[in-house]
């Protein structure tokens, strides 16, 4: 009944297995990939006909994590997997980016790739397993896919690169100073296609070494997929791209001069209008048959690309007149919003981001229900890209894949410089509102986010800047690397290469390549040029920071204290009674964790001090030999009980009240009276022994033997 094909290799510490032929046999390609005990099923289907009027490639990639894979029941009211989580969205993008450029040019039939996590061993992250499964399913499906690709994750510890580090190793790198890198690389046999990373100030050489290491490590996986395809691949789909060279020649003849003049305009809005007018001029000179040709859009794009690309490589001049390594003018401003905790407006050419920082308490941390466990995050970054930022009218809805991806890239770039939670116990939320866009708005979010947090008084280790690089690679091998690319250069170029970091090193690297000819030398030069751009941008950002920003008066103050874990129960009290009383009496918010770290938050410093003192009185132990101020709470025949340390009482024996014999303690004391006492120690039963007579009741100073002699003489 089943025609099963199964292939395995030893890959790093685990066995990688690819299997097809048993499940989802009606899909064009179906592969279950297993690494350790993590299994992902990838299913591929594609349409045999192109939709009429389709002028783009409709590839859709879905990645789904099923909670049953880890033996869990989903949270929420419905107890069912609902909208994609951030991890699912980011992983779908991670798979989409390297496979999209590898379909045969001109193929515009609908393609659906669905990756489903079936089993998760909580050690091996399913995202790389899903990428491998998707590549294998595409390779055997018969679709015109010029793969296969493979992907892996790389860590960096003690100068050594680590293949496929465990989930625990990659969890919250900010708290793990030994582990400095979380890098994902995807590529073909000959070329790297995609890079995504979170790094902790690595040098350009270290990052390039990690990319090369990853490309070497994926070679056995590519061989495994080819081995599977030799036994299980379907007949290739008979697809021949249309030959529209005659139409391209007609388009070029009809309006090359007008299009070239349009691209010479530096202002984006004017250039866009001129390009649209040039397109209309071209259409006006074409025949009815040429206008109805489905390849007209591709022919137009080809003309635009040849003008933009050819001129840059030949002359070194770009469409806005800049040199290839020149950064657009930058204006950075901070503190522009009066009531926010921190704000910055970062403008680079025609790209602008308004980034706002809000500081919250432990109650504001984001609770993340992940497949491998639940955890909290105290650093949030949300990126918004409204239609008006590019002068368009459009539908406004919840964040799409692009917004989630750009926000995560900026998050990765900034979190490397955040202070430790013990030093700065706040939840930090950044919101980047992109108000103008022509070029990398994610890198504007990085620059604006760094400035905004500094404006809020967040003690960052250093400022972070980001720059987007581009590449134009011609057929003859000539190329140009472009710093701070425009939107048109991104759209018509061969590489989108975003680098963010400090003066000391790289904190995030993202690369997408549209051609399979990027050499290590080109990458090395791009990284070096990006470093020059980053240092320049950091210099411009420094002009906006006159010094350490004052902490916003509108932000809550938080003080932390560490108590012994065996005292946690006493602070909380039965049913939370004690901690509720502390909150009600002091007016501060109090949060305590299992390690005994207490965060006390309030905009009122007096409220924080009151709560701190109340907690201290519960958890602290009185010190033998110390002098305390107390209150007489009860008088008995043999002495007086004094409340001297929080709720702790001790006995001042009648013989320890004064340096003379008393008939009764009430001769000199009354209930409610404030007295100074010294803690003499504890008796055999643990009872507290106090003394008044050895303490000067006026000054609170201890009376020494030298002070006593004149009184006795």
N, C-alpha and C positions, 0 to 999 in steps of 0.2 A: 504493500500500500504506500509506503514511504520510500523515497529515494534520497536517503540522507548522505550528505557529504560533510565530513568533519575534519578539521585541521588544527594542530596545536603546536606551540613552541614554548620554550622557557624564555620568559621576558623579564629581566631583572630578577626580583625575588619571587615572582609568581608565574603560574602557567596561564598563557593566553590561548583561548580556544575559540574558533569560529565554526558555526554549524548552520547548515541550511538544508531544506528539503522536507522538514517535518511540520513546521508551523507556518501559517499564513501563506499557503501555497498559491492562492489566487493573486497575491501581490506580484508585481513584476520582479521584485527582488526582496528577499527576506533573509536576514542573518541574525542569529543570536550570538553575541560576543560575550565571553566570560573571562574575567581576570580575577584570580582567587575565587571568591564566592560571590562576586558582583557580576550580575548578568543584565545585559541590555538587548532588547529586540529592536531592530531597525527594519522598517518596511518602506519600500519605494514603489510608487506608481507614477506613470506619466501618460499624458494624452498623446494619441497618435496623430492628432490634427492640431494645427495652430488656429486659435480663435480668429475670426475675421477682424481686421483692424488692429490686431495686437502688435504693438511696437516696442515691447519690453519683454524680458524673460521672467515669467511668473513662477519662480521657485519659492516654495513654502516649506520651512523646516519647523517641526514641532518636537519638543523634548518634554516628556512627562515622567514625573517621579510618582510612582504608586506607593502609598504608605504601607501596603501589605508587604512590599519588598523588604522592609526592615521590621516586620511584625508589629506594626503600629496601626492605630485607628486615627483617622484625621480628626483634627480639632474642629471647633466651630459648631454651629447649631445643627447643620445637616449631616455632619460626620461623613462628608464625601469630598473628594478632590474637586476643587472649583476652579476659579481663574488661576492662570499660571503664577507661580511664585517668582520672585526676583531671580532666584537661582535657575529656575526653568527657562525664563526669558533669556537670561545671559548665556546659558548653555546652547539654546537654539541658535542664537546669534554666532556663538563660537563655532558651531558646525556649519552654518550657512556661509560664513565668510571665506573659508578656504575652498569650498566645493563650487561656489557660484562661478568663479572665473574659468573653471575647467570644463564647462560644457562647450561643445563645438560652437564657434561664432555663428550667429544666425539662427540658432535653435531657440525658438520662442514658444514651444509647446509647454503646457502646464505640467509641473513636476511637484509631487508631494513626498516629503521625507518625514516619517514619524518614528521617533525613538522612544521606547517605553522601558523604564527601569523595572525589571522583574524581581531582582534579588539584590540585596545590598549587604555586604559583610561588615560595614562600618569601618573598613580599613582602606579599601581602594575606591577612590572617587569615581562615580559612574559617568562623569562627563567625558573623560577621555575614552572610556569603553564605548560610549554612545557614538563618538566621532568615528572610531574604528569600525563599528558595526554599520554606520551609515555609509561609509566609504565602500565597505565590502558589498553591501546591498546594491549600491549604485553600480559597482563594477560588474556584478553578475546579472544586472537587470536588462542589459541590452541597450540602455539609454546611451546617447552619444556623449559619454562622459570620459574625459581625457585623464582619468586618474590611474591608479588609486592614490589616495592620500593616507597618511596616518598622523597621529598626534600623540604627544606625551607631555607630562608635567615634569619640571625640573626644580629641585631645591638647591640651596647653596649653603654649606655649613663647613666652617674651618677650612675654607679654601678649596673644598671639594664639591663637585656637582653631584647631585643625587637624582637618580631616575625614579620617577613615580613615588615621591614621598607619601607617607600615609596621611589620612585626613587629620589625625591628631597633630602631626607635625606642621600642617598648614593652617591649623585653626588659630586665628588671632595672632598673626606673626608679631604684632606690636608688643605682645607680652613675652615673646620668645627671642631674646637678643642673639641666640646662637644661630637661628635660622633667618637668613636675610633675603630670601627670594622665593616667590611663587610664580613660576614662568610656565606658560603653555605655548607650545610650538606645534604647528601643523605644516606638513609639506609633502611634496612628491618625491620620487626617487632622486631628482636632480635639483630641486629648488625648494626654498622655504616660501610658504604661501601666506602664513598668518602667525603673528606673535601677540601675546597678551600677557601682561605681567604686573605684579606688585613687588616692589623692591625697596631695599633699605639703604639708599645712597651707595649703590654699586657704581664702579667706574665703567666707562664705555668699554674698556677691554674685558672686564668681567662679564658684562651683559652679552657682548658679542661671542665670548667663549661659551656662555650658556646656550645661546642659539645654535652654535655649531655642534655642541655636545648633543643637544636634542635632535638635530637633524641626523646625526650619526646613529642615535639610538632607535629612531623609527624605521630604519632600513629593514631590519628583520620582519617587522610587521607588514611593510609593503610587500615583501617577498611572500609572506604568508597569504595575503589577500590575492596575489597573483596566482599562487598555488591553488587556492580555493576556486578561483575563476576558471582555471584550466580544466577543472573537473565539473563545475556546476554552472558556468555562465550560459545565458540564453543567447540566441542568435542576435547579433547587433541590429538595432533598428536602422532601416534603410533611410538615412537622412543625408541629403545633399544640400548644402547651403546654396541659396540663390546666387546666381551671377548677375549682379546689377552694375557692372563696371560701366556699361553704356549710360545708365541713368546717372551715375556719379560724375561722369565726364560732362553730361548735359548740365547738371547742377553747378558744377565748377565753372563752366563756360558762361552760365546765366548770371552768376553773381559773386564770383570770387573777389572782385575789386570792392564791391559794396560790403561784403562780409569782412574783408581785411580792414577796411576803414572803420567798421563798427567795433571790431576788437581792439582798435587803437585808442578807443575812448577809455580814460582812466576811471571815471565815475561809474559805479556799478549800475545805478538806476538808468543813467543815460545809455550805458553800453547795452543793457538788456533791451531797452526800447529800440536801439539801433539794430541789434541783431535780429529782433522780431521783424523790423521793417525790411531788412535785407532778405529774410526768408520769404516775405511777401513779394518782394521784387523778383526773386528767383522763381517762385510759383507762377508769377505773371508771365514768365517767358517759356514755361513748359507746356507741352501738349496735354490734352485731356487724358490720354493714355498714361503719360508719365505721372500726372497728378494722382491717378487712381492706383498707381503701383504701390504695393504694400511696403516696398523697401525705400520709399521716399524719405521717411524719417531717418533711416540709417544712412542714406546718402547725404542728407543735410548734416548729420552729426559727423560724418566722415570729413566733410569739407571744413567744418568748424575745428575739428581736432587737428587736421593737417595745418591749418593756419596758426592755431595757437601753439602747437608742438614744434613745428618746423622753425618758426621764427625764434623761439626760445633757444633751441639747440644751436642754431646758426649764429645768432647775434648776441645771445646772453641777455637780451632784453625781454621783459615780460609785458603782459597786456596792460599793466598799470604803470609801466615805465621803470620798474625797479630792477636792480641787479638780482642775480639768482640767489645771493646770500643776504639780501637786504630785508630787514624787518620794517613793517609799516610803522608810522608814527604812533606813539603810545601816550595816552593820558590816564593816569591812575589817581583816584581820589578816594579818601576815606571819610567816615563820619558824616555822610550826607543825609542820613535819616535821623531825626531828632529823638525818637522814642525807642528805636531798636537797640539791642545790646551791642551790635556791631554792624557796620555796613561799608560797602565799597562799590565804586563804579569803575570798571576797567574797560577802557576803549582802546582797541588796536585797529587802526584803519576804520573799516566799515563793520567791524565786529565789536559788540558791546555786551557786557554782562553786568547786571545789578545783583550783587551777592550779599545776602543778609544772614547774620549769625544770631541765633537765639541760644541762650544758656539755660539749661533746665536742671532738675534734680534727678535723683535715682528713679523717681516715679515716672519720668519721661523717657527712660530707656526703651528701646524697641525690643519687643519679645519676638524671637524668631523661632518658628516651629519647623525645624528642618528634619530631613529623613534620618540623619545620623544623630539627632538629639536636639534638645531645646537649649537656647542660649540667648543672652541679651547683648545688645549693642548700644554703646553710649556715644557713637559718632554717626550721624545721619547726614546724607547729602542728597537733596532733591533738585532735579534739573528740569526746567520748563522751557519749551520752545514754541511760543505762540506764533500764529501765522503772520502777524504784523511785523515780526522781526525781519521778514524777507519781503515786506511790502505786498503780501498776498491776502486774499480773503479765503478762509477755510474753516472747517469744522473744528471746534474745540471740545475735547473729551478727556478721558483719563489718560495717563502717560502711556505712550506707545513703546515699542521695543527700542526705538532710537533714543527716546528720553531716558529709559532705564539704562541702556548701555553707556550713553555719554555721562550720566550721573555716576555710574559705577567707576568709570575710568578716572573721573576727577576725584572720587572717594579714595581710590587706590593711591593716587598721586599725593594726596594730602595726609593720609593717616600715618604715613611714615614719620612725620615730624611732630605728631601730637604728644603732649606731655603724658606721663603715666597717670592713671586714675588716682593713685595715692597722692600725687602732687597737685592734681587739678581735678577734684571729684565732681565735675559737672558732666551732664549730657549736653553734647554740642550738636545743634542742628543747623546746617547750611542750606539755604535755598538760593539757587542761581536762576534768575529771571533773564533770559536772553532777550534783549531789547532790540538788538540789530545783529544781523549775521551775514557775513561774506568771508568765509574762511572758518577756521576751527573755533567753534563756540565752546567745546569741551575744554580746550586749553585756556580760553578766557575765563572759564569757571574755576580752573585751578588757580590762575593768577588772582582773580577777584576773591576767591575763597580764602587764600592765604592772607590777603590784605584785610578782609573782613574779620577774620578771626583775631588778627593782631589788633584791629581797632576795638574788638570786644575785650581785649586784655588777656586772651588765651596765650600762655607762654610757650609758643611754638619753638622747637629747637632751632629752626631757621626758616627763611622764606622759601616758597616753592613757586617756580614758574614753569610754563609749558609752551611748547612750540610745535606746530604741525609742519612736517616736511613733505615734499612731493618729488616725483621722479618722472622724467620723460626719457624713455629709452627707444631709440630708433632702430630700424632693422639692420643698419650697418654697424651697430654696436656703440655708436656715439650716444651720449646721454647728458642730461643736465639735472642736477639736484637743486630743488627750490626750497628756500626757507620761507616759513609763514605763508602757506599757500592760500590762494583765493578759492572761492567756491567753484569757479569755472576750471581752475587748474586741477582741483580734486576730481571733478567730474570727467575731465578729458585726459587726465594723466594716468600713469601706470602704477603709482604707489601712494598710499596714505600712511604716513609714518609719524606718529605722535610721540614726543618724548617730553617727560616732565621730570623735574628734579630740583635739587638745591645746588649751591656752588660746589658742594662736596661730591655729589653724585646723583645717579638716576633713581627716582622713586617709582616711576611707571613708564612702561614702553608698550605701545600698541602699533602693530603694523599689519596692513592689508595690501596684498600685491595682486595686480590684475594680469600680470604676465609671468611666464615661468623662466625668466632669464636674469634674475637678480643674483649677482655674484657677491661673495663675502667682501670683496674690495669696495663694491658700491655701498654695501651696508655700513662698512667701516667709515667711509667718507661721509655718508649721511649722518652717522652718529656724531662725528667730529664737527660737522657744520651745525648740527642741532645744538651741540654744547655751546658754540659761539653765540648762537641766537638766544639760548637760555640765559647765559651770563649777561647779555645785553638787556634782556627784558627784566632780569632781577635788578639791574642798575636803575632802570626807569621806575620800577616799583618802589625802590628805596627812597625815591624823591617824595613819595606820598606819605612816608613814615618819618615824622620829625623826631620821634622818640617813643619810649614805651607809653602805650595808650592807657589812660585811666580806665579802671574797671567801671562799667556802666552802673549808674545809680539805680537803673531799673532792673538790673539782674539780681537774682537771689545770691546771698552770701552762703557759702557752705564751709563748715568746719568739720574735720574728721577727727575721730579719736579711736584708738585701738584698746579693746578691753579683753581680758582673758576669756576664752571660750566657755569656761565653766561658770562665768558670770552672766552669760547671755540670758539664761532663764530668769535671773533675778531682775534684769532690766526690763524684760518683756512682762513678767508677772503672770499670774494665773489668768488665762483667757485674754492676755494682752492688757490687763488692768493697769499695770504700772506704766507702761509706755504710753497708754492713752492719757493718763494723768499728766505725764511729762509734757505731752503735746498741748493739752488743754491749758495747763498752768503757764507754760513758757510762751506759747503761741508760735513755736517753731515746728518745722517738719522734721521727723526723726526716722531714719532708715537704718536698719541693722542687718548685716548678712551673717552667713554661717561661720565666717572666719573671725567674727568679733569686731569687724570694722563698722563704726557708726558714723553716718553722715547727718549732720544737723544743719538744716537750711532755713534761712529767713532773710528778708530784706532788712530786718531790724537786728542790729548787732547785740542789743540788750537781750533779745529773745534767745539768741544763740547762746549767750553766756549763761542765761538762767537754765536752759536745758542742759548745757554742758555741766554746770555745777550740780544739778539734780542727779545726772547720771554718775558723775564722779563720786558723789556721796554714797551711791549704792555699791559701786564696784571697787573703790579704793579701800585700802586697809590703813588704819591709823598707825603712825610710826612711833615706836617706843622712844621716849626722850624728847618728843616734840611738844610744843606749847600750842594749845588750842583755845579758842574763845567758845564758851558754851553757855547753856541756860539751865538754871536749877529747875528741875521738873518735879522733884519730890523730896521732902525732908522727913527723915526718920530719926529715931533716938541715937543711932550709932553713926549718923553722917547724912550726906545729901547725894542724891542721884542727879548727875549733870548730863544733859544731852550735848555732846561736844563734837560729833563727827557724823553728819547726816542724820540717820535715824538711830545711831549708836549711842547708848547711855553708859555711863561708868560711875562708880562710887568714889566720892571723896569722904574718906573716913573722918570722924570728928577730930582725930589727932592730926589730920593733914589740912585742916581748914586754916588755922592760925598758929603762930609760934607761942601760944599760951593755952592753958587749960580752959575749956568751955564747959559750962553746965549742960548746954543743949545747942545743937547746930542752929536752931532758930534764933539764938541770941544775935547772930550776925548775918544770917541768910534768910531769904524768903523765896517762895516759888515764883518763877518768872524772871529772877534776877540774873543779869549777865555777869559771868565770872571768867577769869583766866585760869586754865588748868594745865598741868604737865602730866603726860602719860608716863607713869612710873613703870608699868608693865602689866602682866597678867598673872593671876594666881593659878594654883594647881587645877582649878576647875575652868580656867579660861576666862574668868571674870576680869573686867578692866579695873585697874587701880589708878586713881587720879590723885593729884596733890595741888592745893591752892597755895599753901604757905611758901612754896619754893618759887613762886612767880609774883613779880611786882604787879599788883592789880591795877595800877595806873598805866604803866607803860607796856605791860605784857612781857617784860624781859625776865629771864630767869635770875633768881637771886643766888649769887655765888657765895662761897665761904668768906671771901674777902669783904663782901658787902655786909655780911652778918656781924662781923667783929665789932664795929663801932656801936651797933645797937645793943650788943651784950655788955659792952664795957661801960 
